[in-house]
Amino acid sequence: MIKMMNKIEQLKLSEDGFTLIEMMIVVAIIAILTAIALPKFNESLAMTNTSRVQADLQSLDTAIAMYKVQNNRAPQDISDLDEYIDVENIKAPTGDVYVNGVLTSNETGENYSLNSDKTNATFMGKTRMEFGKNTSE
């Protein structure tokens, strides 16, 4: 029993902290992993924003079609669609989105609007079909 206690005391006395080199290696490994993961995260976020824009524009286009059927004319503004969709809570995301396969930023906070002939909803001047990574289909 005494031998075991002596061994435990020796282990406690021989325990040292991490050296500066060991800490630097750990920090370097974390930095490398972050450098690898961050671009993938940003791409995933851009794809999420793009999907959201496509879904919102589809909903707005459906509301425009319903408005035209019931009123025999096109809406003049997005706010005219309030009876068909919750216009107050449908806000475009800020950040990056894919437009015609190109990563584009919406840092200005632009929101949804109608195109010039009032037949489709647009975001950043583009219709739903122009959003996505592969829009050549």
N, C-alpha and C positions, 0 to 999 in steps of 0.2 A: 504494500500500500504506500509506504514511504517512497519507494522507487518511482511509483506512478506519479506521486505529488511532485517529486523532483523533476521528472520529465515535463510535466505540465508547466512548472515554473520556468524551466529552461526554454520551452516553446514560447511562453509569454515574453521572456526577456529577449529572445532572438527575433521577435516580430518587429519588422521595420515598416515604415510607410512606403508609399510608392515613390520612386525616384522621378526626377524632373523628366528624364528621357521617356520613361514609361508613360507619364501623363501626356507628353507631347505626341507620342505615338497614338494614344487613344484619341486625342483631339484631332489628329490628322485623319484617322480612320473615320471618325464621325463626319468630318468635313467632306471627305471623298464620297461617303454614302449620301450626304445631303446634296452634293453636286450632281449625283446620278438621279436622285429621286425628285428633285425640284422641277426639272423640265417636264417629267411625266405628270406631275401634279398639275402644273400649269396647263398642259395639253388637255388633261381630263376636265379641268375647270372650264376651258374654252369650249370643249365638246358639250358639256352640260349647259352652258349659256346658249350655245347654238341650238340645241334641242328645245330649250325653253322658248327661244324666239320663234322657232318653227311651229311649235304647238300653239303659242299665243296668236301668231299670224293666221294659223288655220282656224282658230276659234273666232277671230275677228272677221275673217273672210266668210265664215258661216253666218255670223250675225249680219254682215252686209247683205248677203243673199236673202236672208229672212226679212230684213228691212225693205229691200227692193220689192219683194213679193207682196208684202202687206201695205206698202205705201206707194207703189207704182212709180218710184223714183229712187235715185241713189241718195245715200246720206251725204250731208254737206261736211260733216265733221265726225270724228270718233265719238264725241259726246252724244251724238244722235242715236248711238247704238245702246244706250243705257238700259233700254227696255229689254234688250236681248242678251246682254252680257254685263258683268260688273266692271264697268269701265274705270271706276275709281281705283280698283285694286289690281288692275292688269298693267303692271309697270315693266318696262324693258330692263333687263339686267345691265349693270355697268361691268366693264371689263372686256375681255377679248371674246370674239366670235369668229367663226369661219364664214366668209362671204366669197362665193365662187372658188372655194378651196384655199383662199388666202386668209391668214390670220389678221383680223382687223380689230382695232380697239374702239370701244365706246366710252371713253373717259369723260366725254362731255355730258353724259347722262341723257342723251337723246331718247325720245319716247316714240311710241307708235303713232302713225298718222295714215291718212288716205292718199293713194296715188292721185295724179292729176285728173283722171277721168272718174274718180270716186268708186272704182269697181273692186279695188283690192286694198288691204291694209299693207303698210310698208314699215320698215324699220331701217333707218339710215339710208332711206331712198331705195331700198331693195325689197322685193316681194319674197314670199316664203320659199319659192323654188330656187332662189339665188343663195340661200343659206346652206352651209354644209361643207364637208371636206371634199366630197366628190359630187359636184353638181352638173357633171356632163351627161347624166342619164336623161 
